[in-house]
Amino acid sequence: MVLKDLEDEIYKIAKKNREDESENPDSHEKYYKDVTKAIKKAGGGNVEYISCDYYENLEKEIITYTNERKRPFYVILDPYHEFAGWTNSGYIMFEHPKVKHAKKVDFFGGFDKLAEDLGNLSYDALGEFLSKLYKKISKDGHADEKRGRKQLAKQLNYAAKHIGNAWKICKPFMTS
């Protein structure tokens, strides 16, 4: 799932439902059903709609939502509020899709920009990233070993070991 594509799809749904509202007073409910359907089709999990007058209220909602869920989630602006001319802000929160192996990352600039940005991290930030990458690759290596993928598991564990070594080199330079 590419988040930008999903946001564009939700924008189109909001615009169409807003145009239909004069003919169909229930179009707002239809809008939520259509958006939920689009999010689910893109692989997203549970969907919540929030309307907030102040940013602090949104922050409280996000904290509550985070405490109730184990999966990461996205928060996007609800374009329906803009089309309706409402003064309060609306947000759509939904669980991050369960993705086995993504074809791309939702990162502005693609892999080249991501690699450049990671390469430019300070030692403490790079160390933290390498630590998390080490744990993820180790976990994947163990999972592949359990599935009988011995060669892949061996290479992942080898890569994880070297990432772990790089993290150990960064560790003395970490400031926090």
Stockholm file with secondary structure:
# STOCKHOLM 1.0

chainA/1-176         MVLKDLEDEIYKIAKKNREDESENPDSHEKYYKDVTKAIKKAGGGNVEYISCDYYENLEKEIITYTNERKRPFYVILDPYHEFAGWTNSGYIMFEHPKVKHAKKVDFFGGFDKLAEDLGNLSYDALGEFLSKLYKKISKDGHADEKRGRKQLAKQLNYAAKHIGNAWKICKPFMTS
#=GR chainA/1-176 SS CCHHHHHHHHHHHHHHHHHHTTTCTTHHHHHHHHHHHHHHHTTCCCEEEEEESSHHHHHHHHHHHHHHCSSCEEEEECHHHHHHTCSSEEEEEEECCCCSSCSSCSCTTHHHHHHHHHHTCCHHHHHHHHHHHHHHHHHHHHHHHHTTCHHHHHHHHHHHHHHHHHHHHHGGGCCC
#=GC SS_cons         CCHHHHHHHHHHHHHHHHHHTTTCTTHHHHHHHHHHHHHHHTTCCCEEEEEESSHHHHHHHHHHHHHHCSSCEEEEECHHHHHHTCSSEEEEEEECCCCSSCSSCSCTTHHHHHHHHHHTCCHHHHHHHHHHHHHHHHHHHHHHHHTTCHHHHHHHHHHHHHHHHHHHHHGGGCCC
//
